[in-house]
Amino acid sequence: MSMHQSPRRQWLLASASWLVLAAAPWPARAQGSYPSQSIRIVVPFGPGGIGDLTARAVGQKLAERLGQPVVIENRPGAGGVAAAESVARAAPDGHTLFLMSNGTAVSAGLFRKLPFDTVKDFVPISTLGYFDIAVVANSQAPFTTLGEVIAHARANPGKLNVGSINVGSTQNLTAELFKSSAGIDVQVVPFNGTPALVAALRGRQVDVAVEILGPVLPQIHAGELRPLAVTGEVRSIVQPRVPTAREAGVLGLVASSWNALAAPAGTPAAVVQRLQREIDAALQDPDVRQRLRTLSVDARSSTPQEAAALLAADIERWTRVIERSGIPKQ
């Protein structure tokens, strides 16, 4: 080839080189960069619930940031065990994720045997958000504070009924934690779902109820129910005037629901770190934060280490509550 080329030939060669660079994959992609295909988030709840809607809000933003579709797969039932197992057995490449929750921690203490190890078979990536659990009463009930409920229970041992949803749910175990933390003799009465619980509370079949705040907000706003306390570390972002149980004097009553994303154990550290960065960025997005706020979810990311510590602490806490409450293992 001649050392001297015409200006036109030099331009054509330069243009061709640029086109090859533009069309070729980036060096990282050529080495099998992440993500290389669509990402599946397995959700252990049905469509339309807080967990599902949280996963969809974050998943949509992740898809934009990662440049790959994010597909939500709902697999409700069986305490989330089947959903978790499907992820634990998936390829550890970051393309299959699990919407972990405090329910995952509850299942670890509630089931005699699981087909996976909740701690060893997953790598928590980041929390997504926290949502409050509240103690609520009928607005016509004589209780206006949590302290008044406790005083009434102590004056009438065994007569106060505290409603919750299904035995073994986080709400049910929080009701049991309320009972033991306050040192009161009350009956914890489980109902099959929030609508039945709300109906019982409005019909005065139970005196107070322990439920996730979001689903009962419409009745609170309508003046039918009265929130007495929330059980988180801090006050609710949507009901800031309602005290925490700690502020009301029940120091041991600290519990909140949370969601996080996790990957199968063995997922490369670089993939976990990339996902954590993108989740954090997604949760900083004003639109995502507002969508979650409408669900009463406080959007909060974490490091993988913080998410793992939260899971371990909740497993220990709820296992103790289950044992103390005498709830039979499933």
C-alpha positions in Angstrom: 0.0 0.0 0.0 1.3 3.4 -0.9 2.5 5.6 2.0 0.7 8.5 0.3 -3.1 8.3 -0.1 -5.4 10.7 -1.8 -7.5 13.0 0.5 -10.6 11.2 -0.7 -9.2 7.8 0.2 -8.1 9.1 3.6 -11.6 10.4 4.3 -13.2 7.1 3.2 -10.9 5.1 5.5 -11.6 7.4 8.4 -15.3 7.2 7.8 -15.2 3.4 7.6 -13.2 3.2 10.9 -15.8 5.4 12.6 -18.7 3.2 11.3 -17.0 0.0 12.6 -16.5 1.6 16.1 -20.0 2.8 16.2 -21.5 -0.6 15.2 -19.1 -2.7 17.2 -19.9 -3.6 20.8 -18.0 -1.8 23.5 -15.0 -3.7 24.9 -16.9 -4.6 28.0 -19.8 -5.9 26.0 -17.5 -8.0 23.9 -16.4 -9.6 27.2 -19.9 -10.5 28.1 -21.0 -7.2 29.8 -24.1 -7.0 32.0 -26.9 -7.0 31.2 -26.9 -9.0 28.0 -30.6 -9.9 28.0 -33.9 -9.0 29.7 -34.0 -9.0 33.5 -36.7 -10.9 35.4 -37.9 -9.8 38.9 -39.8 -12.6 40.6 -42.4 -11.1 43.0 -43.9 -13.4 45.7 -47.1 -11.4 45.7 -50.1 -10.9 43.3 -50.4 -7.9 41.0 -51.6 -4.6 42.4 -50.2 -4.9 46.0 -47.5 -2.7 47.5 -44.7 -5.1 46.8 -45.8 -5.6 43.2 -46.2 -1.9 42.5 -42.9 -1.1 44.1 -41.1 -3.6 41.9 -42.8 -2.2 38.8 -41.9 1.4 39.6 -38.3 0.6 40.3 -38.2 -2.0 37.4 -39.3 0.6 34.9 -36.5 3.0 35.8 -34.0 0.2 35.9 -35.0 -0.8 32.3 -34.3 2.7 31.2 -30.9 2.9 32.9 -29.7 -0.6 32.0 -31.0 -0.6 28.4 -32.8 -4.0 28.7 -36.4 -4.8 29.4 -37.3 -5.6 33.1 -40.1 -8.2 33.3 -42.1 -8.6 36.5 -43.2 -12.2 37.2 -45.8 -12.6 39.9 -45.7 -15.9 41.9 -47.9 -15.5 44.9 -48.7 -18.1 47.5 -47.0 -20.6 49.8 -45.5 -17.9 51.9 -43.3 -16.8 49.0 -41.4 -20.1 49.1 -42.0 -21.1 45.5 -41.0 -17.7 44.2 -37.8 -17.6 46.3 -36.9 -21.2 45.3 -37.2 -20.3 41.6 -34.6 -17.5 42.0 -32.3 -19.5 44.3 -32.0 -22.1 41.5 -31.6 -19.6 38.7 -28.4 -18.8 36.9 -26.3 -16.4 39.1 -25.8 -13.9 36.4 -27.9 -11.0 37.5 -30.7 -11.6 35.0 -33.1 -13.2 37.6 -33.8 -11.2 40.7 -36.1 -11.7 43.7 -38.2 -9.2 45.5 -37.2 -10.0 49.0 -39.2 -8.6 52.0 -39.7 -8.9 55.7 -42.0 -11.8 54.7 -38.9 -13.6 53.5 -37.5 -13.3 57.0 -40.7 -14.4 58.6 -40.8 -17.6 56.4 -37.3 -18.5 57.6 -38.7 -18.9 61.2 -42.2 -20.1 60.3 -41.4 -23.1 58.1 -39.9 -26.3 59.5 -37.9 -26.8 56.4 -37.3 -24.6 53.3 -36.0 -25.8 49.9 -33.2 -23.2 50.2 -31.2 -21.4 52.8 -32.6 -17.8 53.1 -29.2 -16.4 54.1 -26.7 -18.5 52.1 -28.6 -18.9 48.8 -29.2 -15.2 48.1 -27.2 -12.0 47.8 -29.2 -9.0 48.9 -28.5 -6.1 46.6 -30.3 -3.1 48.1 -33.4 -2.2 49.9 -36.1 -0.4 47.9 -38.3 1.1 50.5 -40.0 0.8 53.9 -43.7 1.0 54.6 -45.4 1.5 57.9 -47.4 -0.9 60.1 -50.0 0.9 62.2 -52.1 0.2 65.2 -55.6 1.6 64.3 -59.0 1.8 66.0 -62.5 2.5 65.0 -62.9 6.3 65.1 -65.9 5.8 67.6 -63.8 3.7 69.9 -62.9 5.1 73.3 -59.2 4.9 72.6 -57.4 8.0 71.2 -53.8 6.9 72.1 -51.9 3.7 72.3 -51.4 4.3 76.0 -55.2 4.3 76.5 -55.4 0.9 74.8 -52.8 -0.5 77.1 -54.4 0.9 80.2 -57.8 -0.6 79.1 -56.1 -4.0 78.5 -54.5 -4.0 81.9 -57.8 -3.1 83.6 -59.6 -5.8 81.6 -57.2 -8.7 81.2 -58.1 -11.2 78.4 -60.9 -9.1 77.1 -59.3 -6.8 74.5 -59.3 -8.1 70.9 -56.5 -7.1 68.6 -57.2 -7.9 64.9 -54.6 -8.7 62.2 -54.5 -10.6 58.9 -53.4 -14.3 58.6 -51.5 -16.1 61.2 -47.8 -15.8 60.5 -48.1 -12.6 58.5 -45.9 -9.7 59.5 -49.0 -7.9 60.7 -50.0 -10.9 62.8 -46.5 -11.2 64.3 -46.4 -7.5 65.0 -49.7 -7.8 66.9 -48.0 -10.6 68.9 -45.0 -8.4 69.4 -47.3 -5.6 70.7 -48.8 -8.0 73.2 -45.5 -9.1 74.6 -43.7 -5.7 74.4 -46.6 -4.0 76.3 -46.9 -6.9 78.7 -50.7 -7.1 78.2 -53.1 -10.1 78.2 -55.1 -9.6 74.9 -56.5 -11.9 72.2 -54.9 -11.7 68.8 -57.6 -12.5 66.2 -56.6 -13.3 62.6 -58.7 -12.5 59.6 -58.4 -13.6 56.0 -57.2 -10.4 54.4 -57.5 -6.7 54.9 -61.1 -6.2 53.8 -62.4 -8.7 56.4 -60.2 -7.1 59.1 -61.4 -3.6 58.3 -65.0 -4.8 58.4 -64.5 -6.4 61.8 -62.9 -3.2 63.1 -65.7 -1.0 61.7 -68.3 -3.5 63.2 -66.5 -3.3 66.6 -65.8 -7.0 66.6 -62.2 -6.2 67.4 -61.1 -3.3 69.5 -57.9 -2.3 67.6 -56.1 -3.7 64.5 -52.5 -4.0 63.4 -52.2 -3.5 59.7 -50.0 -2.0 57.0 -50.8 1.7 56.9 -51.3 2.0 53.1 -54.3 -0.2 52.7 -56.3 1.5 55.5 -55.4 5.1 54.6 -58.7 5.6 52.7 -60.7 4.7 55.8 -58.4 7.0 57.9 -58.9 9.9 55.5 -62.7 9.2 55.5 -62.7 9.5 59.3 -63.8 5.9 59.8 -60.6 4.7 61.4 -58.2 6.4 63.8 -54.4 5.7 63.7 -53.0 5.4 67.2 -49.3 4.6 66.5 -46.9 3.4 63.8 -44.4 0.7 64.6 -41.4 1.9 62.6 -38.2 3.6 63.9 -39.5 7.0 62.7 -42.9 8.6 62.0 -44.7 7.9 58.8 -44.1 10.2 55.8 -47.8 10.2 55.1 -49.1 10.4 58.7 -46.4 12.5 60.4 -48.7 13.5 63.3 -49.1 9.9 64.4 -46.5 8.9 67.1 -44.3 5.8 66.9 -45.0 3.1 69.4 -41.7 3.9 71.0 -42.8 7.5 71.5 -46.0 6.1 73.0 -44.0 4.2 75.6 -43.9 0.7 74.0 -40.1 0.5 73.5 -40.0 -3.0 72.2 -42.6 -2.5 69.5 -40.4 -1.7 66.5 -41.4 -3.4 63.2 -41.8 -2.3 59.7 -42.4 -3.9 56.3 -39.7 -3.5 53.7 -38.8 -4.6 50.2 -35.4 -5.3 48.7 -33.9 -6.9 45.6 -31.7 -9.9 45.8 -29.9 -12.1 43.4 -28.9 -15.8 43.5 -25.8 -16.6 45.5 -22.7 -16.7 43.3 -23.7 -13.6 41.3 -20.5 -11.8 40.4 -19.6 -8.9 42.7 -19.3 -6.5 39.7 -22.9 -7.3 38.7 -24.2 -6.8 42.2 -22.4 -3.5 42.5 -23.7 -2.3 39.1 -27.3 -3.2 40.2 -26.9 -1.5 43.5 -25.7 1.7 41.8 -28.6 1.7 39.4 -31.2 0.9 42.1 -29.9 3.8 44.1 -30.1 6.1 41.1 -33.7 4.9 40.3 -34.8 5.6 43.9 -33.4 9.1 43.7 -35.6 9.8 40.6 -38.4 12.2 41.6 -41.1 10.4 39.6 -40.2 7.0 41.2 -40.1 8.6 44.7 -43.5 10.2 44.1 -45.0 6.9 42.8 -43.8 5.1 45.9 -45.0 7.9 48.2 -48.5 7.4 46.9 -48.2 3.8 48.2 -47.0 5.1 51.6 -43.6 3.7 50.8 -40.5 5.5 52.0 -38.0 5.0 49.2 -34.6 4.0 50.6 -31.7 2.2 49.1 -28.9 0.5 50.9 -25.6 -1.2 50.4 -25.6 -5.0 49.9 -24.1 -5.4 53.4 -26.8 -3.3 55.0 -29.6 -5.3 53.2 -28.0 -8.5 54.3 -27.8 -7.3 57.9 -31.4 -6.2 57.8 -32.5 -9.7 56.6 -30.4 -11.5 59.3 -31.8 -9.2 62.1 -35.4 -9.7 61.0 -35.0 -13.5 60.8 -33.7 -13.5 64.4 -36.4 -11.1 65.6 -39.4 -12.9 64.0 -38.2 -16.3 64.9 -38.2 -15.3 68.5 -41.7 -13.8 68.2 -43.0 -17.0 66.5 -41.5 -19.2 69.2 -42.7 -17.0 72.1 -46.2 -16.8 70.5 -46.5 -20.6 70.2 -47.3 -20.4 66.5 -46.8 -23.9 65.1 -44.2 -24.3 62.4 -45.6 -25.0 59.0 
